[in-house]
Amino acid sequence: MRCPKCGFDDTKVLESRIHDGGRSVRRRRSCVACNYRFTTYEKEESFAFSVMKKDGRIEPYNRDKIFRSIQIACQKRPINYDQIEMMIARLEKQIQESGERTVPSQKLGDLIMNSLQGLDKVAYVRFASVYKDFQDPSEFMREIHSLDKK
């Protein structure tokens, strides 16, 4: 690690601490040449991917957008922030493990629906109503009956 003050190439680590649940490391360092102390952070490389919309447009994956849509479906349900965060982390991990850099929005929506189905049936139906663009009450009933069969 190069010293930010004098540019010398050799520094020693004084202290290391794990942050963000093991996803980053904070290190206090000291320059061997000038004794300047500074802090560095090592972070896990993030996996970036894009989403292909139904109309063919490709846009960068937006975690906040996914979080908001799930949060709306889970309003007034016994589901907390951490459960939603864990669900999204599992979805992102599935996509990362698949190796795909461009994911169809339909696949992302299906992954969310599968996760919600196991978490809360009402949130699942709420999300499905928007995701599948229900036009009349019979579509709601069909989805509810399909839940009963599963």
C-alpha positions as CSV (number, residue, x, y, z in Angstrom):
1,M,0.0,0.0,0.0
2,R,1.4,3.4,-1.0
3,C,1.6,6.2,1.6
4,P,-0.8,9.0,0.6
5,K,1.5,11.6,2.2
6,C,5.0,10.7,0.9
7,G,4.2,8.1,-1.7
8,F,6.5,5.4,-0.2
9,D,5.5,1.9,-1.2
10,D,5.8,0.2,2.2
11,T,3.4,0.5,5.0
12,K,2.6,-1.7,8.0
13,V,-0.8,-2.6,9.3
14,L,-1.5,-1.5,12.9
15,E,-5.0,-2.8,13.3
16,S,-7.7,-4.6,11.2
17,R,-11.4,-4.6,11.9
18,I,-14.2,-6.4,10.0
19,H,-17.2,-4.3,9.0
20,D,-20.5,-4.8,7.2
21,G,-21.0,-8.3,8.4
22,G,-17.7,-9.5,7.0
23,R,-18.1,-7.7,3.6
24,S,-15.4,-5.1,4.3
25,V,-12.2,-4.7,6.3
26,R,-11.0,-1.4,7.8
27,R,-7.2,-1.2,8.3
28,R,-5.2,1.4,10.2
29,R,-1.8,1.7,8.6
30,S,1.5,3.5,9.2
31,C,4.1,4.5,6.6
32,V,7.5,3.0,7.3
33,A,9.3,6.0,5.9
34,C,7.4,9.0,7.4
35,N,5.2,7.4,10.1
36,Y,2.1,9.0,8.6
37,R,-1.0,7.1,9.8
38,F,-4.0,6.5,7.6
39,T,-7.0,4.2,7.1
40,T,-7.8,2.0,4.2
41,Y,-10.9,-0.1,3.4
42,E,-11.1,-3.3,1.5
43,K,-14.6,-4.1,0.2
44,E,-16.0,-7.2,-1.5
45,E,-16.4,-6.5,-5.2
46,S,-20.0,-5.8,-6.0
47,F,-21.7,-7.8,-8.8
48,A,-23.3,-5.4,-11.3
49,F,-25.9,-6.6,-13.7
50,S,-28.6,-5.1,-16.0
51,V,-32.3,-5.8,-16.4
52,M,-33.8,-6.3,-19.8
53,K,-37.3,-4.9,-19.9
54,K,-40.2,-6.4,-21.8
55,D,-39.8,-3.8,-24.5
56,G,-36.2,-4.7,-25.0
57,R,-34.7,-1.7,-23.2
58,I,-31.8,-2.5,-20.9
59,E,-31.3,-0.6,-17.7
60,P,-28.9,-1.1,-14.7
61,Y,-30.2,-3.1,-11.8
62,N,-31.6,-0.9,-9.1
63,R,-31.8,-2.5,-5.7
64,D,-33.8,0.4,-4.3
65,K,-36.5,0.0,-6.9
66,I,-36.9,-3.7,-6.1
67,F,-36.9,-2.9,-2.3
68,R,-39.7,-0.3,-2.8
69,S,-41.9,-2.7,-4.8
70,I,-41.5,-5.5,-2.3
71,Q,-42.1,-3.1,0.6
72,I,-45.3,-1.9,-0.9
73,A,-46.5,-5.4,-1.3
74,C,-45.6,-6.1,2.3
75,Q,-47.3,-3.1,3.8
76,K,-49.3,-3.8,7.0
77,R,-48.0,-7.4,7.0
78,P,-45.9,-9.0,9.7
79,I,-42.7,-8.6,7.6
80,N,-39.8,-6.5,8.7
81,Y,-37.1,-4.6,6.9
82,D,-34.5,-7.2,7.6
83,Q,-36.6,-10.0,6.1
84,I,-36.9,-7.9,2.9
85,E,-33.2,-7.2,2.9
86,M,-32.4,-10.9,3.3
87,M,-34.8,-11.9,0.6
88,I,-33.2,-9.4,-1.9
89,A,-29.7,-10.5,-0.9
90,R,-30.7,-14.1,-1.7
91,L,-32.2,-13.0,-5.1
92,E,-29.0,-11.2,-5.9
93,K,-26.9,-14.1,-4.9
94,Q,-29.0,-16.4,-7.2
95,I,-28.4,-14.1,-10.1
96,Q,-24.7,-13.8,-9.3
97,E,-24.3,-17.5,-9.2
98,S,-26.1,-17.9,-12.6
99,G,-23.4,-15.7,-14.1
100,E,-25.8,-13.7,-16.2
101,R,-24.9,-10.0,-16.7
102,T,-28.3,-9.2,-18.3
103,V,-31.3,-10.6,-16.6
104,P,-34.8,-10.5,-18.2
105,S,-37.3,-8.5,-16.0
106,Q,-39.6,-11.5,-16.1
107,K,-37.0,-13.8,-14.5
108,L,-36.4,-11.2,-11.8
109,G,-40.1,-10.8,-11.2
110,D,-40.5,-14.6,-11.0
111,L,-37.7,-14.9,-8.4
112,I,-39.4,-12.2,-6.3
113,M,-42.8,-14.0,-6.6
114,N,-41.3,-17.3,-5.5
115,S,-39.6,-15.7,-2.5
116,L,-42.8,-13.8,-1.5
117,Q,-44.9,-17.0,-1.9
118,G,-42.8,-18.6,0.8
119,L,-42.7,-15.5,3.0
120,D,-46.3,-14.2,3.0
121,K,-49.3,-15.2,0.8
122,V,-51.0,-11.8,1.0
123,A,-47.8,-9.9,0.0
124,Y,-47.4,-12.5,-2.8
125,V,-50.9,-11.7,-4.2
126,R,-50.3,-8.0,-3.9
127,F,-47.1,-8.2,-5.8
128,A,-48.6,-10.5,-8.4
129,S,-51.4,-8.1,-9.0
130,V,-49.0,-5.5,-10.2
131,Y,-46.4,-7.7,-11.7
132,K,-48.9,-9.8,-13.8
133,D,-51.0,-6.6,-14.5
134,F,-54.4,-8.1,-13.3
135,Q,-57.3,-6.5,-15.2
136,D,-60.3,-7.9,-13.3
137,P,-61.2,-9.7,-10.1
138,S,-61.2,-13.1,-11.7
139,E,-57.5,-12.9,-12.2
140,F,-57.1,-12.3,-8.5
141,M,-59.2,-15.4,-7.8
142,R,-57.3,-17.5,-10.2
143,E,-54.0,-16.6,-8.5
144,I,-55.5,-17.2,-5.0
145,H,-56.8,-20.7,-6.2
146,S,-53.3,-21.5,-7.6
147,L,-51.9,-20.7,-4.2
148,D,-54.3,-23.2,-2.5
149,K,-53.2,-25.9,-4.9
150,K,-49.6,-25.4,-4.1
